[in-house]
Amino acid sequence: MAHALRRTELTLVNFTVRSLDTRDRDPDGITRRIVAGAQPGAIILFHDGSDRDRAPDSAATLDALPRIIEQLLASGYHFVTVGGLRTM
């Protein structure tokens, strides 16, 4: 993989906090998990559905996101793009 990344000039990015939003369809559970796992520099993994479902449903994730953002902002966090992480 390292060779392919160098050849294509891509950067490997991995997550540090899992939302588990393909298994947990409870917005409160998703919110608690993300807020509890947040730390400076964290990269949060969300999904827009699951390949296990015939009709992926991201409603719980979409419901949780405003609450997650609000709580993390209130705790002093801010959001950046992956490119913005390089300047931190």
N, C-alpha and C positions, 0 to 999 in steps of 0.2 A: 504494500500500500504506500509506503514512503516514496518509492520510486515513482509511482503514478501521481502522487501529490506534487512532487517536484516537477515532473514533466508537464503537468497541466497547470502548475502554479496555483493550485488550490490549497486551502488550509483546512485541516481536520478540526472539527469542533465537536465536542461531546457535551452532554448535559451533566449537571450536578444534582438536579432535583427532578424527580419523576412525578408527574401529576397522577399517573395511573388512571387517566381518564378514559381509557378503553375498557377498564374493568369496573371502575367506580362511577356510577351514573348519578351520584349524589353531589350536587353543587357545594353543599356545606362541607362534605368530606374532602373534595378536591381543594377547596379554599383552605381548610385547616392544614392539609398536607403541604401545600405550597408555602403558606405563611410560616409554618413551623420549620420548614427546610431551608428557608431563605438565609443567605449569608452574602457578604460582599463578594462580587464577582460571579455569583451563581448564574447558571444557565438552566432555565426551566424548560422541560420537555412537555409540550402539549401535542395533541393529535387532532386532526379534523375528521376523525372517524376511525374505524377499525376494519382491516381486511377480513376479519372474522365475521363481520355482519354483512348480510345482503344489502341492507339499507342503513349505512352508517349514520349515527345520530350524535351530533356534537352539541346538542342542546344543553347538557349539563355543563360542559366546558364553557360555552358561551354565557351561560348564566353565572358561572363562578368568576369569570375574568374581571368584570367591573369591581367586584368585591375584593379580589386579590390585588388588583392595581391600587385601589383606594387604601387598603390596609398596608401595603408595602410603602406607598408614598407617605402615609401617616407615620410610618416607622423610620422615615428618613432615606429610604432607598430611592434610586432613580433608574430609569431604563435607558439602555443604549443599544445600538446595533452591535453585531458581532465585531464589525470593524472598529467600533468605538471602544471595545475592550482592549484593543492594542494600545490605546493611549492612556489606559488607567495604570 
